[in-house]
Amino acid sequence: MGSDFLFAQPSWLSGAARTLDVAGHFDEYNESPTGAIADAKALFSDWRIVGDSLVDEMKAFGRDTQALQEPAK
């Protein structure tokens, strides 16, 4: 789930048809039962992405630190 999960992913043909849709009839969004549920999903998604980034950076820091501590060969 990315940060754009509330937006529908149109097909190529639908995207081409949108260029002629001046009135906006083709605009479509993924819906949630309530606004609070949509907000909770978005907040969860945002924090999950932040957590994933932190894990990636901690792994990289660990690799860099380990490389500095190993004796040169």
CORVENFEN-V244692 format. One record per run of one state. SS is the DSSP state (@ for helix, = for strand, . for the rest). FROM is the first residue (numbers start at 0). TO is the last residue. If there is no record, write none. Layout:
# CORVENFEN-V244692
SS|FROM|TO ; SS|FROM|TO
This chain:
# CORVENFEN-V244692
.|0|5 ; =|6|6 ; .|7|10 ; @|11|17 ; .|18|27 ; =|28|28 ; .|29|33 ; @|34|68 ; .|69|72
